[in-house]
């Protein structure tokens, strides 16, 4: 299993049969990456914008072993950039903390129907109406909304369901 990218990524791995957050750093890019066949990967990238997401998704296309993407603290990522994530339907975990996204951008995440973990903390442009979209991500087990000041207890009550742990 291999991939390459011209972007400054950090690649983490763990055994594919391990269900935890115990990721180990494999390497840093840009570059060419080789992985063991019994591993899955998480990609972390900083200081990017919407056009970089487009390139990243193109570079990672077909890499079903990349199950987690950490785009946190990229304030130049907007709703337009989220559209490109449709090219990574295998993602089970996505971190968009502190990105400049709105409720409209959440619609693009519906293509990621394998998501079990979603971090939207400190995405300050999100409101209760965005929860209607999040509610459609039926495989979510963890949702982080810490610091999302425009969401209310009433809005959160509408998405509460067994098996979903919401941090707010």
C-alpha positions in Angstrom: 0.0 0.0 0.0 1.5 3.3 -1.1 0.7 6.9 -2.0 2.5 10.1 -2.7 1.7 13.8 -2.2 3.4 17.1 -2.8 1.8 18.5 0.3 3.3 18.8 3.8 1.4 15.9 5.5 2.1 14.0 8.6 1.2 10.3 8.2 0.2 8.2 11.2 -0.6 4.5 11.3 -2.0 1.8 13.5 -2.9 -1.8 13.0 -6.2 -2.2 11.1 -7.6 -4.5 13.7 -7.1 -2.0 16.5 -10.1 0.2 17.3 -8.5 3.1 19.2 -6.8 6.4 18.8 -3.3 5.1 19.4 -1.8 6.4 16.2 2.0 6.3 15.6 3.7 8.8 13.4 5.1 7.0 10.3 6.6 9.8 8.3 6.2 13.4 7.1 5.8 14.7 3.6 5.8 15.8 1.0 6.9 12.5 -0.4 6.2 8.9 -1.2 4.8 6.7 1.5 4.8 2.9 1.9 2.6 1.2 4.4 2.3 -2.4 5.7 -0.8 -4.2 4.4 -2.2 -4.7 7.9 -2.2 -0.9 8.7 -4.6 2.0 8.4 -3.6 5.6 8.2 -4.5 9.1 9.5 -3.3 12.1 7.6 -2.7 15.5 9.4 -2.0 18.6 7.4 -1.7 22.2 8.4 -1.6 25.6 6.7 -3.8 24.7 3.8 -6.8 26.2 2.0 -9.6 24.9 -0.3 -7.3 24.4 -3.3 -4.9 22.3 -1.3 -7.8 20.0 -0.2 -8.6 19.5 -3.8 -5.0 18.4 -4.5 -4.8 16.3 -1.3 -7.9 14.3 -2.2 -6.6 13.8 -5.7 -3.3 12.5 -4.3 -5.1 10.2 -1.9 -7.8 8.9 -4.3 -8.2 5.2 -4.1 -6.3 4.9 -0.8 -9.0 3.0 1.1 -6.5 2.5 4.0 -6.6 6.2 4.9 -9.5 6.3 7.3 -8.9 9.4 9.3 -8.2 13.0 8.2 -7.2 15.8 10.5 -7.7 19.3 8.9 -8.0 21.1 12.2 -6.9 24.8 12.6 -6.9 25.4 8.9 -8.9 28.7 9.0 -8.7 29.0 5.2 -10.8 25.9 4.7 -14.3 26.9 3.8 -17.5 25.2 2.6 -16.1 25.1 -1.0 -13.2 22.9 0.2 -15.5 20.5 2.0 -17.0 19.5 -1.4 -13.7 17.8 -2.4 -13.9 15.5 0.6 -16.6 13.5 -1.3 -13.6 11.8 -2.9 -12.8 10.1 0.4 -15.9 8.1 1.2 -13.9 5.6 3.3 -13.2 8.1 6.1 -14.4 7.1 9.5 -12.9 10.1 11.3 -12.8 13.7 10.3 -11.4 16.7 12.3 -12.5 20.1 11.0 -11.9 22.0 14.3 -11.4 25.7 13.8 -12.1 25.7 10.1 -14.2 28.5 8.5 -17.2 26.4 7.6 -20.9 27.1 7.7 -24.1 25.0 7.9 -24.1 24.9 4.1 -20.8 23.1 3.9 -22.0 20.3 6.2 -24.1 19.1 3.3 -20.9 17.9 1.6 -20.2 15.6 4.5 -23.3 13.5 3.8 -21.2 11.6 1.2 -19.0 10.4 4.0 -21.5 7.9 5.3 -18.9 5.8 7.1 -18.0 8.6 9.5 -18.2 7.6 13.2 -16.2 10.5 14.6 -16.6 14.2 13.6 -14.9 17.1 15.3 -16.4 20.5 14.5 -15.2 22.2 17.7 -14.7 26.0 17.4 -16.3 26.2 14.0 -18.0 29.4 15.1 -20.2 29.9 12.0 -22.2 26.8 12.6 -25.7 27.1 14.1 -28.6 24.8 15.2 -29.8 24.5 11.6 -26.6 22.6 10.8 -27.6 19.9 13.2 -30.3 18.8 10.8 -27.5 17.8 8.4 -25.4 16.2 11.1 -28.4 14.1 12.2 -28.3 12.4 8.8 -24.8 11.0 9.5 -26.4 8.0 11.2 -23.1 6.1 11.8 -21.7 8.9 14.0 -20.8 7.8 17.5 -18.7 10.8 18.5 -19.5 14.4 17.7 -17.4 17.3 19.2 -19.1 20.7 19.2 -17.0 22.3 22.0 -16.9 26.0 21.5 -19.6 26.2 18.8 -21.3 29.1 20.5 -24.3 29.5 18.1 -25.6 26.0 18.9 -28.1 25.6 21.7 -29.2 22.9 24.1 -32.5 22.8 22.3 -30.8 22.1 19.0 -28.6 19.4 20.5 -31.7 17.8 22.1 -33.0 17.2 18.6 -30.0 15.1 17.5 -29.6 13.2 20.7 -29.9 9.4 20.1 -28.6 6.3 21.7 -25.0 5.6 20.7 -24.1 9.2 19.9 -21.8 10.9 22.4 -21.8 14.7 21.9 -19.2 16.9 23.5 -20.5 20.5 23.8 
